[in-house]
Amino acid sequence: MPSLGPDMEAGTLLQWRIKPGDAVKRGDIVALVETDKGIIDVEIFSDGVVDKLLVSEGARVAVGTVLAQLNGGAAPAHEIIEAVPTPPVTPPTPATSAPSVTSVSAAPAPESHRRKISPAARARARELGVDLDRVAGTGMGHAITIEDVLKAAQAAKPAVAEPAHDMRQIIARAMSRSKREIPHYYLSLVCSFAKARDFLDRYNATVDIESRLLPAAVLLKAVAQSAKAMPDFNGFYKADAFKASSDVHLGVAIAMRGGRLVAPAILDADQKSLPLIMTELRDLATRVRAGHMRSSELSMPTITVTSFAEEDVDFVIPVIYPPQVAIVGIGSVRERPWVVDGQVRAELTVPISLAADHRVTDGRAGSRFLATIRNALQAPEQL
């Protein structure tokens, strides 16, 4: 079970996309896992042939649990973990010991056998106590989907709103850990966005509406290039040591419904063109708000950006997302008083702030990092 952030403790395996004997390669989607952040596509990071599936669909297990073996590898043998009707964190059970969980013994009604029900929908129905015999399927061939189960559960309890406090508690624990363990320092500057705006206007005049660039694309690319140029701000602090990343996987903070917040990554952001970054940002925001992401997007960010560029916010003072060592905050892009050639005039500007780990860098390095971002915004045609 992959760790999809420092706040994750467990996940529910909703569906396998592989079976024993299948050949897999790096990047293949092998499973769907449900976490507090939504439904995650779990990718595999090795090539090989699937030997065993060690966890059954519907089981909720702790982070670090071995889910499957490739090529009969060295991972210890475990019994298949059966789904249980309540969602406790269930570790895998060694084959030599008595199983610590029991499978659901009640067989489904014959009607359930005849009807098409996805494994994910069946697992969710058990968790929510939904009687599948009373659910009308809206999927292909009248199959019952997760959405059908959720609607049935909501109809059964119309007065109960989905609480957001659980996610707020998870975020609170992660941010408390960050402030407790990481010696933050903070810097900020305001820089002109006029040249970037002119560049965007010229570019957008040549393309259709769907292909237009937003200021976010330029800002994200400027941060990504700066992180590549100054690797001490791009990497992870683990086991009392910092390791810089050779890749820039730029996390982007995105708000979700119910008070949830995630920061999935645009992978290799420094190497991508502005149109590609814009396309991936739109796709990422759409999938995040639909509650569907990939495991690599959540587990691989090397530096994060939190942006309020389109909000009425002057400065963002962000909190580092461990084990990363830096986070960039972007305030609103708007006109502010600006001095040019000794004259005060209205200029389109953007405030940029940095929170960084004092165990890795200091204020002088941080000021150079912000200056690198500022300089990139003054030459947007090179991004």
ABEGO torsion letter per residue (X at the ends): XBBAEAABABBBBABBABBBGBBBBBGBBABBBBBAAEBBBBBBABBEBBABBABBBGBBBBBGBBABBBGGBABBBBBBBBBBABBBBBBBBBAABBBABBBBABBBBAAAAABBBBAAAAAAAAAAGBBAAABBBABBGGBBBAAAAAAAAAAABAABBBBAAAAAAAAAAAAAAAAAABBBBBBBBBBBAAAAAAAAAAAAAABBAAABBBAAAAAAAAAAAAAAABAAABEBBBGGBBBBBABBBBBBBBBBBGGBBBBBBBBGAAABBAAAAAAAAAAAAAAAAAGBBBAAAAAABABBBBBAAABBBABBBBBBBOABABBBBBBBBBBBBBBBGGBBBBBBBBBBBBBBBAAABBAAAAAAAAAAAAAAAABAAAX
